[in-house]
Amino acid sequence: MGKLGIKVRQKREESSISQEKLAELAQIHRTYISTIERGQQNISLTILIRLADALSISLEELFSDL
């Protein structure tokens, strides 16, 4: 989960959006984004799809280099 969280943070920062904006786009709570990025949260496939869509990337790109 740690590497995936780092990847989410990296892609979010590359997109120049805040945790709050990503949470809004992915329709999840901002604190949930924080726990994902810190590697403290197991993530369902549904949430992964929402995050990838919100970041305008594919799931494949999200999981690359993990």
Stockholm file with secondary structure:
# STOCKHOLM 1.0

chainA/1-66         MGKLGIKVRQKREESSISQEKLAELAQIHRTYISTIERGQQNISLTILIRLADALSISLEELFSDL
#=GR chainA/1-66 SS CHHHHHHHHHHHHHTTCCHHHHHHHHTSCHHHHHHHHTTCCCCCHHHHHHHHHHTTCCHHHHHTTC
#=GC SS_cons        CHHHHHHHHHHHHHTTCCHHHHHHHHTSCHHHHHHHHTTCCCCCHHHHHHHHHHTTCCHHHHHTTC
//
